[in-house]
Amino acid sequence: MISLFPFDNIREPQKHFMETVYKAISEKKHCIVSAPTGVGKTAAALVPAVKHLLEKKVKRIIFLTTRHTQHRIAIETISRINEKNNISLKIGDIIGKRWMCSQPNADKMRSSDFFEFCKSLRKSDRCEFYMNTRKNSGFTNNAKMVVSQLEKTFSNVERIREFSSELRLCPYEIAIEIIRGADVIICDYQYIFNAGIKAGFLKKSGISLSESVIIVDEAHNLPKRLRDILSARVTTRIIKRSILQAKRYKENEVIPHLVKVQDAMNFLSHNIENEKKVKKQDFLNLLWESQDDYDNVVSEMSDAGERVSEQSRNSYLSSVARFLEFWPKEDAGFVRYIKNEPDNTTLFYNCLDPGLLMGEVISETNSFVLMSATLFPLEMYRDILGFKRDNCYLESYKSPFPEKNRLIQVIPRTTSTFRERNEQQYKSIAKICSDIIASCKGNIALFFPSYAFRNNVLQFIQTEKEILAENKALSREEKDELLKRFKALSNKGAVLLAAASGSFSEGIDLPGDYLKGVVIVGLPLEKPDTEIIELIDYYEKKFGKGRLYGYVYPAMIRSIQAAGRCIRSEKDTGIIVFLDERYVWPLYKKCFPEDWNIEIQPRDYAERIKSFFTSLNKKRLPKNS
């Protein structure tokens, strides 16, 4: 197996990682691996899976990732394995269908609307890209030619889109056809876990999960992604838009049903300040008399939504129909509640238990390999995802990067706890942040528990460095521009302000001098609302660890994930600061990686940071000849 390894040097943790994965696949078991940046997770997971593929013990390797950059890394790794060993494993690469679509502004649509939009265009022969690709259930000559060309090389999604667009072909259909003959498939979580997408994907691509190894990258995101797939919501704002849409497109027969749903939501939300739990039957009793009536209305609304999709890119009717389909489903592992906001009310049917969905896929699959830098504690992920204790290996590894390259501090002088959020606290936090910014030579990122908390602190921060602020309303292009600007300022230094729960806390790589410091301001605990309280209660009943699994550990994972933006290679240097008194409490302190040499610095934090950077600069000075 070592001979397959695509790089010259193999680290000891990688060797052990590969042995564990190989053993798990051999025994048709699973493994969950926590390995920090630098261990080389991608190669360590792929090599033993490829070994089994070559031994014909499995037929496919499916590499799941949420990050487009990771697609490229996985493709490069397989390419190196092929080149080094003179073999010819074939790769199929695919991302979400709407991100591949050549229809104008398809990527701007909501996923549910795009699904209906795409279906409608194909059904009515109005998509030239699809029609140019498929005819009479078969591929056109142009499509066959493009597939043949792309199969000769390792084609990522960008190349598939480029080739397909030149000939006005459907990139998604081309990618699926390539996957049919591929040994290694790189794709998003949705293709395996979303039942509505999974069935068609497996059928079209000819994949059998029982003969496949599934590698899940960034697996700390998996529980939330699975919950989201099984959850649904509807708002009074969407209902109002649905009524207007029904009038516009002459779907008048569903308007009384929509009004009834709106009235039911208004009744349930009457006299509540914020939110409250709702029983399944409380909502149903306000709608239609029998289950048959309910089912007929949902079917009627769904059909109307499809007809609207033929004329509009946004089908609000389909959104309402989807929610009504979800509402009568099971109670165990779910929470139903209603929430009031200014001018809008939301009714939720949200999943608490990701194991409900994961368990189904585990039972169908030969082996799972879950990996991330922040799978802590491993036992929690095993439990909540539904792996059996005797059928799942748990492994964790230390960082291979030199400890001398990083300074990790906890400054226990302030707190972000809800009851102590006041102007004086914000000023104290801002003072410490300002000191750290001044002491850090270069770019620095500050991560806050929320955007609102950040704004309260921001007004008191004093710095000569340019401040760049992320917010959740930014488009992907705007985020890219913000990061581009941040990198461009690395010589003189800039300050990036973001939320610990936002996309910048884990979806960005800023190696070398692009980022010299990270400050985690406060503890990013979820607001203890109805859903979080229910989640804690559910995990307490199921595992006896409700507060840990539902509240404490997720917050610490967010903190550590954000801290991981600094020090991305063995040559990187920088500081990581945790700013909250609770980080020294045993409950939270035990969550830090064992190999982190953390300094508790209540007062001399700024001087220590200055001396750290000074010592680094001295080491870089050339010796006298």
VEXDREN-2710 file (C-alpha; in Angstrom, 1 decimal):
% VEXDREN-2710
k/r/px/py/pz
1/MET/0.0/0.0/0.0
2/ILE/2.9/2.4/0.8
3/SER/4.0/2.1/-2.8
4/LEU/0.8/3.8/-3.9
5/PHE/1.5/6.9/-1.9
6/PRO/1.8/9.7/-4.3
7/PHE/4.4/11.9/-2.6
8/ASP/8.1/11.4/-1.8
9/ASN/7.8/11.6/2.0
10/ILE/5.2/10.0/4.2
11/ARG/4.6/11.3/7.7
12/GLU/4.1/8.8/10.5
13/PRO/0.5/10.0/11.2
14/GLN/-0.3/9.4/7.5
15/LYS/1.0/5.9/7.6
16/HIS/-1.1/5.1/10.7
17/PHE/-4.1/6.8/9.1
18/MET/-3.8/4.7/6.0
19/GLU/-3.5/1.5/8.0
20/THR/-6.7/2.3/9.9
21/VAL/-8.6/3.1/6.8
22/TYR/-7.4/-0.1/5.0
23/LYS/-8.4/-2.2/8.0
24/ALA/-11.8/-0.6/8.2
25/ILE/-12.6/-1.2/4.5
26/SER/-11.3/-4.8/4.7
27/GLU/-13.7/-5.5/7.6
28/LYS/-16.6/-3.6/6.0
29/LYS/-16.5/-1.2/8.9
30/HIS/-16.2/2.5/9.2
31/CYS/-13.7/5.0/10.7
32/ILE/-13.9/8.6/12.0
33/VAL/-10.6/10.5/11.9
34/SER/-9.7/13.8/13.5
35/ALA/-6.5/15.1/11.9
36/PRO/-5.4/18.8/11.8
37/THR/-4.2/20.7/8.7
38/GLY/-0.9/19.4/7.6
39/VAL/-1.4/15.7/8.3
40/GLY/-2.3/15.1/4.6
41/LYS/-5.8/13.7/5.1
42/THR/-6.8/13.5/1.4
43/ALA/-3.9/11.3/0.4
44/ALA/-4.1/9.2/3.6
45/ALA/-7.8/8.4/3.0
46/LEU/-7.6/7.9/-0.8
47/VAL/-4.5/5.6/-0.9
48/PRO/-6.0/2.6/1.1
49/ALA/-9.3/3.0/-0.7
50/VAL/-7.5/2.9/-4.1
51/LYS/-5.7/-0.3/-2.9
52/HIS/-9.0/-2.0/-2.3
53/LEU/-10.2/-0.7/-5.7
54/LEU/-7.2/-2.3/-7.4
55/GLU/-7.8/-5.5/-5.5
56/LYS/-11.4/-5.4/-6.8
57/LYS/-12.8/-5.5/-3.3
58/VAL/-14.8/-2.4/-3.9
59/LYS/-15.9/-0.9/-7.2
60/ARG/-16.2/2.9/-6.5
61/ILE/-14.6/5.5/-4.3
62/ILE/-17.0/8.4/-3.6
63/PHE/-15.2/11.5/-2.2
64/LEU/-17.7/14.0/-0.6
65/THR/-16.8/17.6/0.0
66/THR/-18.5/20.9/0.4
67/ARG/-15.5/22.9/-0.8
68/HIS/-14.7/23.5/-4.5
69/THR/-11.0/23.8/-3.7
70/GLN/-11.0/20.3/-2.3
71/HIS/-12.3/18.9/-5.6
72/ARG/-9.0/20.1/-7.2
73/ILE/-6.9/18.6/-4.4
74/ALA/-8.6/15.2/-4.7
75/ILE/-8.2/15.2/-8.5
76/GLU/-4.5/16.1/-8.2
77/THR/-4.0/13.3/-5.6
78/ILE/-5.5/10.6/-7.9
79/SER/-3.5/12.0/-10.8
80/ARG/-0.3/11.6/-8.8
81/ILE/-1.2/8.1/-7.8
82/ASN/-1.8/7.2/-11.4
83/GLU/1.4/8.7/-12.6
84/LYS/3.6/7.2/-9.9
85/ASN/2.1/3.7/-10.3
86/ASN/1.5/3.7/-14.1
87/ILE/-2.2/3.0/-13.6
88/SER/-5.3/4.6/-15.1
89/LEU/-8.0/5.3/-12.5
90/LYS/-10.8/7.3/-14.0
91/ILE/-12.2/10.4/-12.2
92/GLY/-15.7/11.9/-12.3
93/ASP/-16.2/15.4/-10.8
94/ILE/-19.5/17.0/-10.2
95/ILE/-21.0/19.8/-8.0
96/GLY/-24.5/21.0/-7.4
97/LYS/-26.6/21.0/-10.6
98/ARG/-27.6/24.7/-10.4
99/TRP/-23.9/25.7/-10.1
100/MET/-23.2/23.8/-13.3
101/CYS/-26.2/25.0/-15.2
102/SER/-25.7/27.2/-18.3
103/GLN/-29.1/28.8/-18.1
104/PRO/-28.7/32.6/-17.3
105/ASN/-28.7/33.3/-13.5
106/ALA/-29.5/29.7/-12.6
107/ASP/-26.9/30.0/-9.8
108/LYS/-28.9/32.8/-8.3
109/MET/-32.0/30.6/-7.8
110/ARG/-33.0/28.8/-4.6
111/SER/-32.2/25.1/-4.9
112/SER/-35.9/24.0/-4.6
113/ASP/-36.9/26.5/-7.3
114/PHE/-34.1/25.4/-9.6
115/PHE/-35.1/21.8/-9.3
116/GLU/-38.7/22.7/-10.5
117/PHE/-37.3/25.1/-13.1
118/CYS/-35.0/22.5/-14.6
119/LYS/-37.6/19.8/-14.6
120/SER/-40.1/22.1/-16.3
121/LEU/-37.7/23.1/-19.1
122/ARG/-36.7/19.5/-19.8
123/LYS/-40.3/18.3/-19.7
124/SER/-41.4/20.9/-22.2
125/ASP/-38.4/20.7/-24.5
126/ARG/-37.4/24.3/-23.7
127/CYS/-33.8/23.7/-22.6
128/GLU/-31.5/23.8/-25.7
129/PHE/-28.6/22.5/-23.6
130/TYR/-30.4/19.4/-22.5
131/MET/-31.9/18.8/-26.0
132/ASN/-28.4/19.2/-27.6
133/THR/-27.1/16.6/-25.2
134/ARG/-29.9/13.9/-25.1
135/LYS/-32.3/12.7/-27.7
136/ASN/-34.6/9.7/-27.4
137/SER/-33.0/8.8/-24.1
138/GLY/-29.6/8.6/-25.7
139/PHE/-26.6/10.9/-26.1
140/THR/-26.2/13.0/-29.3
141/ASN/-23.0/12.7/-31.4
142/ASN/-21.7/16.0/-30.1
143/ALA/-22.3/14.9/-26.5
144/LYS/-20.5/11.6/-27.1
145/MET/-17.6/13.4/-28.6
146/VAL/-17.2/15.7/-25.6
147/VAL/-17.5/12.8/-23.1
148/SER/-14.8/10.9/-25.1
149/GLN/-12.4/13.9/-25.1
150/LEU/-12.9/14.7/-21.4
151/GLU/-12.5/11.0/-20.3
152/LYS/-9.0/11.1/-21.8
153/THR/-7.8/13.6/-19.2
154/PHE/-8.6/14.4/-15.6
155/SER/-11.5/16.8/-16.1
156/ASN/-12.7/19.0/-13.2
157/VAL/-16.1/20.7/-13.2
158/GLU/-14.6/23.9/-14.7
159/ARG/-13.3/22.1/-17.7
160/ILE/-16.5/20.1/-18.1
161/ARG/-18.5/23.4/-18.1
162/GLU/-16.0/25.0/-20.6
163/PHE/-16.2/22.2/-23.1
164/SER/-20.0/21.8/-22.8
165/SER/-20.7/25.5/-23.1
166/GLU/-18.7/25.7/-26.4
167/LEU/-21.1/23.2/-28.0
168/ARG/-24.2/24.4/-26.1
169/LEU/-24.4/21.1/-24.1
170/CYS/-25.7/20.4/-20.6
171/PRO/-22.6/20.2/-18.3
172/TYR/-24.5/18.2/-15.7
173/GLU/-25.5/15.5/-18.1
174/ILE/-21.9/15.3/-19.5
175/ALA/-20.5/15.0/-15.9
176/ILE/-23.0/12.2/-15.1
177/GLU/-22.0/10.3/-18.2
178/ILE/-18.3/10.6/-17.3
179/ILE/-19.1/9.4/-13.8
180/ARG/-20.7/6.2/-15.2
181/GLY/-17.2/5.0/-16.2
182/ALA/-15.3/6.6/-13.3
183/ASP/-13.5/4.7/-10.5
184/VAL/-13.4/7.8/-8.2
185/ILE/-16.3/10.2/-8.0
186/ILE/-15.9/13.6/-6.3
187/CYS/-19.2/15.3/-5.4
188/ASP/-21.2/17.2/-2.9
189/TYR/-23.0/15.7/0.2
190/GLN/-26.4/16.1/-1.5
191/TYR/-25.8/13.4/-4.1
192/ILE/-25.6/10.8/-1.4
193/PHE/-27.8/12.1/1.4
194/ASN/-30.6/14.0/-0.2
195/ALA/-33.2/11.3/-1.1
196/GLY/-34.7/13.3/-3.9
197/ILE/-31.3/13.8/-5.6
198/LYS/-29.6/10.5/-4.5
199/ALA/-32.0/8.1/-6.3
200/GLY/-31.7/9.7/-9.7
201/PHE/-27.9/10.2/-9.3
202/LEU/-27.2/6.5/-8.3
203/LYS/-29.5/5.2/-11.1
204/LYS/-28.0/7.5/-13.8
205/SER/-24.4/6.9/-12.7
206/GLY/-24.7/3.2/-12.1
207/ILE/-23.3/3.4/-8.6
208/SER/-24.0/0.7/-6.0
209/LEU/-23.3/2.0/-2.5
210/SER/-22.8/-1.6/-1.2
211/GLU/-19.7/-1.8/-3.4
212/SER/-18.5/1.7/-2.6
213/VAL/-16.2/3.4/-0.1
214/ILE/-17.5/6.9/0.9
215/ILE/-14.9/9.4/2.1
216/VAL/-16.5/12.5/3.8
217/ASP/-14.2/15.5/3.9
218/GLU/-14.9/18.4/6.4
219/ALA/-17.1/15.9/8.2
220/HIS/-17.7/18.2/11.2
221/ASN/-20.3/19.9/8.9
222/LEU/-22.1/16.6/8.3
223/PRO/-24.6/16.6/11.2
224/LYS/-25.9/20.0/10.3
225/ARG/-26.2/19.2/6.6
226/LEU/-28.2/16.1/7.4
227/ARG/-30.5/18.0/9.7
228/ASP/-31.1/20.6/7.1
229/ILE/-32.0/18.0/4.5
230/LEU/-34.7/16.6/6.8
231/SER/-36.0/20.0/7.8
232/ALA/-38.6/22.4/6.4
233/ARG/-40.1/25.8/7.1
234/VAL/-42.7/28.2/5.8
235/THR/-43.2/31.9/6.4
236/THR/-46.2/34.2/6.2
237/ARG/-44.1/36.2/3.8
238/ILE/-43.8/33.2/1.5
239/ILE/-47.6/32.6/1.8
240/LYS/-48.4/36.1/0.8
241/ARG/-46.1/35.8/-2.2
242/SER/-47.7/32.5/-3.1
243/ILE/-51.2/34.1/-3.1
244/LEU/-50.0/36.8/-5.4
245/GLN/-48.3/34.2/-7.6
246/ALA/-51.4/32.1/-7.8
247/LYS/-53.5/35.1/-8.8
248/ARG/-50.9/36.1/-11.5
249/TYR/-50.7/32.7/-13.1
250/LYS/-54.5/31.9/-12.7
251/GLU/-54.1/29.1/-10.2
252/ASN/-57.1/30.4/-8.3
253/GLU/-58.3/27.1/-6.9
254/VAL/-55.3/27.0/-4.5
255/ILE/-55.8/30.5/-3.1
256/PRO/-58.4/29.5/-0.4
257/HIS/-56.0/26.8/0.8
258/LEU/-53.2/29.3/1.1
259/VAL/-55.4/31.7/3.0
260/LYS/-56.3/28.8/5.3
261/VAL/-52.6/28.1/6.0
262/GLN/-52.0/31.8/6.6
263/ASP/-54.9/32.0/9.0
264/ALA/-53.7/29.0/10.9
265/MET/-50.2/30.4/11.3
266/ASN/-51.6/33.8/12.5
267/PHE/-53.8/31.9/15.0
268/LEU/-50.9/29.8/16.4
269/SER/-48.6/32.9/16.7
270/HIS/-51.2/35.1/18.4
271/ASN/-50.0/36.5/21.7
272/ILE/-46.5/35.0/21.6
273/GLU/-43.6/37.4/22.0
274/ASN/-40.9/35.3/20.2
275/GLU/-41.4/31.6/19.7
276/LYS/-43.1/28.5/21.1
277/LYS/-43.5/24.8/20.4
278/VAL/-46.4/23.6/18.2
279/LYS/-47.9/20.1/18.2
280/LYS/-48.4/18.4/14.9
281/GLN/-52.2/18.2/15.4
282/ASP/-52.6/21.8/16.5
283/PHE/-51.7/22.9/13.0
284/LEU/-53.5/20.1/11.2
285/ASN/-56.8/20.8/13.2
286/LEU/-56.9/24.3/11.8
287/LEU/-56.7/23.2/8.2
288/TRP/-58.7/20.3/6.7
289/GLU/-61.0/17.8/8.4
290/SER/-59.4/14.6/7.2
291/GLN/-56.0/13.3/6.2
292/ASP/-57.4/12.6/2.7
293/ASP/-58.4/16.2/2.4
294/TYR/-55.0/17.3/3.5
295/ASP/-53.2/15.0/1.0
296/ASN/-55.4/16.2/-1.8
297/VAL/-54.7/19.8/-1.1
298/VAL/-51.0/19.2/-0.9
299/SER/-51.1/17.4/-4.3
300/GLU/-53.2/20.2/-5.8
301/MET/-50.7/22.8/-4.6
302/SER/-47.7/20.8/-5.8
303/ASP/-49.2/20.5/-9.3
304/ALA/-50.0/24.2/-9.3
305/GLY/-46.4/24.9/-8.3
306/GLU/-45.1/22.8/-11.2
307/ARG/-47.2/24.7/-13.6
308/VAL/-45.9/28.0/-12.2
309/SER/-42.4/26.7/-12.6
310/GLU/-43.0/26.5/-16.4
311/GLN/-43.5/30.3/-16.4
312/SER/-41.5/31.6/-13.5
313/ARG/-38.1/30.9/-12.0
314/ASN/-39.4/31.2/-8.5
315/SER/-42.3/28.9/-7.5
316/TYR/-43.5/30.0/-4.0
317/LEU/-46.4/27.5/-4.3
318/SER/-43.9/24.6/-4.6
319/SER/-42.2/25.8/-1.4
320/VAL/-45.5/25.8/0.5
321/ALA/-46.4/22.4/-0.9
322/ARG/-43.0/21.0/0.2
323/PHE/-43.5/22.2/3.7
324/LEU/-47.0/20.8/3.9
325/GLU/-45.6/17.4/2.7
326/PHE/-43.1/17.4/5.6
327/TRP/-45.4/18.6/8.5
328/PRO/-47.3/15.3/9.1
329/LYS/-44.2/13.2/9.2
330/GLU/-42.7/11.5/12.3
331/ASP/-42.3/13.2/15.7
332/ALA/-39.3/11.4/17.2
333/GLY/-36.1/13.3/16.4
334/PHE/-37.9/16.4/15.3
335/VAL/-39.2/19.7/16.7
336/ARG/-42.1/21.8/15.6
337/TYR/-42.3/25.4/16.6
338/ILE/-43.4/28.8/15.5
339/LYS/-41.4/32.1/15.6
340/ASN/-42.6/35.7/15.5
341/GLU/-40.5/38.4/13.9
342/PRO/-41.4/41.9/12.8
343/ASP/-43.8/41.6/9.8
344/ASN/-43.1/37.9/9.4
345/THR/-43.9/34.6/11.1
346/THR/-42.1/31.3/10.5
347/LEU/-43.4/27.7/11.2
348/PHE/-40.6/25.1/11.5
349/TYR/-40.4/21.4/11.2
350/ASN/-36.8/20.8/12.1
351/CYS/-34.7/17.7/12.4
352/LEU/-32.8/17.1/15.7
353/ASP/-31.3/13.7/14.9
354/PRO/-28.9/13.4/11.8
355/GLY/-28.6/9.7/12.6
356/LEU/-32.1/9.2/11.2
357/LEU/-30.8/9.9/7.7
358/MET/-27.2/8.8/8.2
359/GLY/-28.3/5.4/9.5
360/GLU/-30.0/4.6/6.3
361/VAL/-27.0/5.3/4.2
362/ILE/-24.6/3.5/6.6
363/SER/-26.6/0.3/6.2
364/GLU/-26.3/0.6/2.3
365/THR/-22.6/1.3/2.1
366/ASN/-19.5/-0.9/2.3
367/SER/-17.5/1.6/4.4
368/PHE/-17.5/5.3/5.5
369/VAL/-14.3/7.3/6.2
370/LEU/-15.2/10.6/8.0
371/MET/-12.4/13.1/8.4
372/SER/-11.8/16.7/9.5
373/ALA/-9.5/18.8/11.6
374/THR/-12.2/19.4/14.2
375/LEU/-14.0/16.1/14.9
376/PHE/-14.1/16.6/18.7
377/PRO/-15.0/14.5/20.5
378/LEU/-14.9/11.5/18.1
379/GLU/-17.4/9.7/20.3
380/MET/-20.0/12.4/19.8
381/TYR/-19.8/12.1/16.0
382/ARG/-20.0/8.3/16.2
383/ASP/-23.1/8.6/18.5
384/ILE/-25.1/11.3/16.8
385/LEU/-24.5/10.0/13.3
386/GLY/-25.6/6.5/14.2
387/PHE/-22.5/4.4/13.9
388/LYS/-22.3/1.3/16.1
389/ARG/-19.5/1.2/18.7
390/ASP/-18.2/-2.1/17.5
391/ASN/-18.3/-1.2/13.9
392/CYS/-16.4/2.1/13.8
393/TYR/-12.8/3.0/14.4
394/LEU/-11.9/6.3/16.1
395/GLU/-8.6/8.0/15.5
396/SER/-7.1/11.4/16.2
397/TYR/-3.6/12.8/15.3
398/LYS/-1.5/15.7/16.5
399/SER/-0.4/18.7/14.3
400/PRO/2.8/18.0/12.4
401/PHE/3.7/21.7/12.4
402/PRO/6.5/23.1/14.7
403/GLU/5.1/24.4/18.0
404/LYS/7.6/27.3/17.9
405/ASN/5.8/28.7/14.9
406/ARG/2.7/29.5/16.8
407/LEU/1.7/31.4/20.0
408/ILE/-1.7/30.4/21.5
409/GLN/-3.1/32.5/24.2
410/VAL/-6.2/32.6/26.3
411/ILE/-7.0/36.0/27.8
412/PRO/-9.6/35.5/30.5
413/ARG/-10.5/39.1/31.2
414/THR/-13.8/39.5/29.3
415/THR/-16.9/37.4/28.3
416/SER/-19.6/37.3/25.7
417/THR/-22.1/35.7/28.0
418/PHE/-25.6/37.1/27.3
419/ARG/-26.2/38.5/30.8
420/GLU/-23.0/40.5/30.7
421/ARG/-23.4/42.1/27.3
422/ASN/-23.2/45.8/28.0
423/GLU/-21.3/48.9/26.8
424/GLN/-18.6/48.5/29.4
425/GLN/-18.0/44.9/28.3
426/TYR/-17.8/45.9/24.6
427/LYS/-15.3/48.6/25.4
428/SER/-13.1/46.2/27.4
429/ILE/-13.2/43.7/24.6
430/ALA/-12.4/46.4/22.0
431/LYS/-9.4/47.7/24.1
432/ILE/-7.9/44.2/24.2
433/CYS/-8.6/43.6/20.5
434/SER/-7.0/47.0/19.6
435/ASP/-3.9/46.1/21.7
436/ILE/-3.6/42.7/19.9
437/ILE/-4.1/44.3/16.4
438/ALA/-1.3/46.8/17.2
439/SER/1.0/44.0/18.4
440/CYS/0.4/41.7/15.5
441/LYS/2.7/42.3/12.5
442/GLY/0.5/41.9/9.5
443/ASN/-3.0/40.8/8.7
444/ILE/-5.3/39.7/11.5
445/ALA/-8.8/38.2/11.6
446/LEU/-11.2/38.6/14.5
447/PHE/-14.1/36.1/14.8
448/PHE/-17.2/37.1/16.9
449/PRO/-20.1/35.0/18.3
450/SER/-22.5/37.0/16.0
451/TYR/-22.6/39.9/13.6
452/ALA/-24.6/42.0/16.1
453/PHE/-22.0/41.4/18.8
454/ARG/-19.2/42.3/16.3
455/ASN/-20.9/45.6/15.5
456/ASN/-21.2/46.5/19.2
457/VAL/-17.5/46.0/19.7
458/LEU/-16.4/47.5/16.3
459/GLN/-17.5/51.0/17.3
460/PHE/-14.9/51.0/20.1
461/ILE/-11.9/49.4/18.2
462/GLN/-9.0/51.8/17.6
463/THR/-6.5/50.9/14.8
464/GLU/-4.7/52.6/11.9
465/LYS/-5.1/49.4/9.9
466/GLU/-7.9/49.1/7.3
467/ILE/-10.9/47.2/8.7
468/LEU/-12.8/44.8/6.3
469/ALA/-16.1/43.4/7.6
470/GLU/-17.8/40.3/6.4
471/ASN/-21.5/40.0/6.6
472/LYS/-24.0/37.2/5.7
473/ALA/-25.6/39.2/2.9
474/LEU/-22.4/39.2/0.8
475/SER/-22.6/37.2/-2.4
476/ARG/-19.9/34.7/-3.3
477/GLU/-18.3/37.3/-5.7
478/GLU/-18.4/40.0/-3.0
479/LYS/-16.7/37.6/-0.5
480/ASP/-14.0/36.8/-3.0
481/GLU/-13.4/40.5/-3.6
482/LEU/-13.2/41.1/0.2
483/LEU/-10.6/38.4/0.6
484/LYS/-8.7/39.7/-2.4
485/ARG/-8.5/43.1/-0.8
486/PHE/-7.4/41.6/2.5
487/LYS/-4.6/39.7/0.9
488/ALA/-3.5/42.8/-1.0
489/LEU/-3.1/44.6/2.3
490/SER/-0.9/41.9/3.9
491/ASN/2.3/44.0/3.7
492/LYS/1.1/46.9/5.8
493/GLY/-1.6/44.8/7.6
494/ALA/-5.4/44.8/7.7
495/VAL/-8.2/43.6/10.1
496/LEU/-10.8/41.2/8.9
497/LEU/-14.0/41.0/11.1
498/ALA/-16.2/38.0/10.7
499/ALA/-18.6/35.7/12.6
500/ALA/-17.4/32.4/14.1
501/SER/-20.5/30.7/12.5
502/GLY/-20.0/32.4/9.1
503/SER/-18.4/31.0/5.9
504/PHE/-15.0/32.8/6.6
505/SER/-14.4/30.8/9.8
506/GLU/-13.7/27.7/7.8
507/GLY/-14.1/28.2/4.0
508/ILE/-10.9/30.2/3.4
509/ASP/-7.2/29.5/3.2
510/LEU/-4.8/32.3/4.0
511/PRO/-1.3/30.8/4.0
512/GLY/2.0/32.5/4.6
513/ASP/1.9/36.2/5.2
514/TYR/-1.8/36.5/4.3
515/LEU/-2.8/35.9/7.9
516/LYS/-0.5/36.3/10.9
517/GLY/-3.1/36.2/13.7
518/VAL/-6.6/35.1/14.7
519/VAL/-8.6/36.3/17.7
520/ILE/-11.7/34.3/18.7
521/VAL/-13.7/36.9/20.6
522/GLY/-16.1/35.3/23.0
523/LEU/-17.6/31.8/22.9
524/PRO/-19.8/31.2/19.9
525/LEU/-22.6/29.4/21.8
526/GLU/-25.9/29.1/20.1
527/LYS/-28.7/31.2/21.5
528/PRO/-30.7/28.8/23.8
529/ASP/-33.9/29.1/21.8
530/THR/-36.7/26.5/21.4
531/GLU/-34.7/24.3/18.9
532/ILE/-31.5/24.3/21.0
533/ILE/-33.3/23.5/24.2
534/GLU/-35.1/20.6/22.4
535/LEU/-31.8/19.4/21.0
536/ILE/-30.2/19.4/24.4
537/ASP/-33.2/17.5/25.8
538/TYR/-33.2/15.0/22.9
539/TYR/-29.5/14.2/23.3
540/GLU/-29.8/14.0/27.1
541/LYS/-32.5/11.3/26.8
542/LYS/-30.7/9.4/24.0
543/PHE/-27.0/9.7/25.2
544/GLY/-27.1/11.3/28.7
545/LYS/-24.9/14.1/27.3
546/GLY/-27.5/16.7/26.2
547/ARG/-25.7/19.9/27.2
548/LEU/-22.3/18.7/25.9
549/TYR/-23.5/17.3/22.5
550/GLY/-26.1/20.0/21.9
551/TYR/-24.5/23.1/23.2
552/VAL/-20.9/23.1/24.6
553/TYR/-19.0/20.9/22.0
554/PRO/-20.6/22.6/18.9
555/ALA/-19.4/26.0/20.2
556/MET/-15.9/24.8/20.9
557/ILE/-15.7/23.2/17.4
558/ARG/-16.7/26.6/15.9
559/SER/-13.9/28.3/17.9
560/ILE/-11.2/25.8/17.0
561/GLN/-12.3/25.7/13.4
562/ALA/-12.0/29.5/13.2
563/ALA/-8.6/29.4/14.9
564/GLY/-7.5/26.9/12.2
565/ARG/-7.5/29.7/9.6
566/CYS/-4.0/30.6/11.0
567/ILE/-1.0/28.3/10.4
568/ARG/-1.8/26.4/7.2
569/SER/1.6/25.0/6.5
570/GLU/4.8/24.0/8.3
571/LYS/6.4/27.3/7.4
572/ASP/3.6/29.5/8.5
573/THR/3.9/31.5/11.7
574/GLY/1.2/33.4/13.7
575/ILE/-0.8/33.9/16.9
576/ILE/-4.1/32.5/18.0
577/VAL/-5.9/34.2/20.8
578/PHE/-9.1/33.1/22.6
579/LEU/-10.7/36.0/24.4
580/ASP/-13.2/34.9/27.0
581/GLU/-12.9/33.9/30.7
582/ARG/-14.8/30.7/30.0
583/TYR/-12.0/29.2/27.9
584/VAL/-10.1/28.5/31.2
585/TRP/-13.1/26.7/32.7
586/PRO/-12.4/22.9/32.8
587/LEU/-15.6/22.2/30.8
588/TYR/-14.3/24.2/27.8
589/LYS/-10.5/23.9/28.3
590/LYS/-10.6/20.2/27.9
591/CYS/-11.9/20.6/24.4
592/PHE/-8.6/22.1/23.1
593/PRO/-6.3/19.8/21.2
594/GLU/-3.9/18.0/23.5
595/ASP/-0.8/19.2/21.6
596/TRP/-1.7/22.9/22.0
597/ASN/0.7/24.7/24.4
598/ILE/-1.7/27.3/25.6
599/GLU/-0.6/30.3/27.6
600/ILE/-3.0/32.0/30.0
601/GLN/-2.3/35.7/29.7
602/PRO/-4.6/37.9/31.7
603/ARG/-2.4/41.0/31.5
604/ASP/0.9/40.7/29.5
605/TYR/-0.7/39.5/26.3
606/ALA/0.4/42.4/24.1
607/GLU/4.0/42.3/25.2
608/ARG/4.1/38.5/24.7
609/ILE/2.7/38.9/21.2
610/LYS/5.4/41.5/20.4
611/SER/8.2/39.3/21.7
612/PHE/6.9/36.3/19.7
613/PHE/7.1/38.2/16.4
614/THR/10.4/39.8/17.4
615/SER/12.0/36.4/18.1
616/LEU/10.7/35.2/14.7
617/ASN/12.3/38.1/12.9
618/LYS/15.6/37.5/14.7
619/LYS/15.6/33.9/13.5
620/ARG/15.1/35.1/9.9
621/LEU/18.0/37.6/10.0
622/PRO/21.1/36.3/8.0
623/LYS/24.1/35.3/10.1
624/ASN/27.2/37.4/9.9
625/SER/29.8/35.9/7.6
END
